[in-house]
Amino acid sequence: MRPMFQIRLERIRRLSASTLDFRFVKTDAAPLRYQPGQFFRFVFTDEEGEFERSYSLCNFDELYGQHLDLVISEVVDGRATRHLFNATEGMTAAVTGPFGRLVVPGTLPDRLVMVATSVGIAPYMPMLRQLEAPLSAGRLEVVLVFGMRDSSEFLYADQLLGLHQQYQDSGFSLLVCYSRESLDGRQAKQYEREGYVNGQFDALNFDPRQDHLLLCGNPAMVEDSWDYLREKGFKPAQVIREKYVFAKSGKPSAGTSDASKAMSDEHKRLVAEKMKKYQS
């Protein structure tokens, strides 16, 4: 059982119309221990009592200090949304972890491909910071395929475009895919694409002899991508997957739809699946 520690909310920033960035700080002096890409379990307290959510750390400015950065999208009727989107600095919570296998492999492949949708970008931010040394040395090729509805949802654009500019000649490629924005009528940037992330796969010419893939985000995207890669000859150890399911209220109200309940049940199933794998 991993020990629990306390955190305090230090900063809130808005990244898009539906997404906020939260910075928490540990209240003890011990340094943060985790592998970039891993997630933690957060225990919050609201008027109904305690509840838990899992979030991957989105640390980029500081990997291992006292801070835990989270990026969270608004969920209609979401209990965590109600609590966090109305929070003020100084709010406290308890945390346990880390957990998870979505990390940089111990032996670097020839090419590491990271695929994300929306806030699924979170675990890749600390990984990209971790990989700056091999990128600088030209020892690794990294491709980030990041999907969103439109350009207003390009989270952490300054940081990612900075990496794109700094390392594009030494191995870093960025593809930003808009599922609901047309590029007709304007000059598209080098990194911009229309459509879903999966639509870029054929052009990337995946090769199971040299590529390692990380998939994080919408469950449908993760499953469709895995089906595609399996047909290309990839094995499970070469494609690490993390599904993001957004939980609604833990207590269904009168009139809750079957779809809403199914989403809640799916969230619970995925959390239980993660914890069974990683809690040891």
Phi, psi and omega in degrees: 000124181285143181292155178259144176227164185259147178226161179227137179289125184251330186203146174230132176229144175269129179259329178205182182301332185238009188227134177240153176248126182245133173246118174256157177233140176292143181268355174255180185265357184287140179289155178288130181240120179187169170260132178310129183110341182282163179244163177236158174261124182252131178252112179255162177230123175238195184293343179266352182120202182276147172209159185241149171217151176257132177222135171284143176289142180246026183300131176228314180291325184218113185281315194233019181277231183258355189261149172233114181260134179234146172239124190227131177265147180293136177238124179300128182067014180283133181294316178294325177298311180302318185287310187281322183286350174248011183284160173236159180303138182106346176302143182245161177202168176246149186224143171225152182145188011270168177222159169119151180249000181278080184223168175294129181298148182301321174256116185293134176282177173294321180221130177249121182248123178251125180240128183221150167234138175052229183287000170296353175291340188310305184293340182281337181298309177292329177297317180296323175296317179299328186269005182298323180297307178295330175294317179299323182276356181071026184264001185206141171256129180236131176240124175250119176250113190240117182256143179204168181289315179206176187294341177291345181256019178283087183289141179056038182301317182300315181293315183289321177290329174297317177295320179300316180290321185285324190240009183295336178271354181238011171132359182256128177238137179239128174236120180251121188248127179256117181277340183230021179230129179271143177267001177297138176090359175215159180282114181287143174289161182304326186267356187271142177219155172265150174100192183271162181301323182299335180292348180267353190294318182301318182292338182277349175050061181300142181224113181296347178281342184225347186257146171232132184241146174238129181239129181212127176144219184305130182304322180296318177299315182298314182292316179297320180294318180295321177300317179298313184290325178297322177294336178275359177101009180282146177259160181306325181292343181265353183226100181267130190240140176222114181267137175255115175243130185267118185279141172265197183301139179291343180242097181303134179269171178301134180089003178299131184284160176298325180295319179295318179294321179297320178296318178297316179296321179296319178300313180298319181297317181294319178298315179298322179296316179298312185294325178296322181288319196254347183269102182213000000 
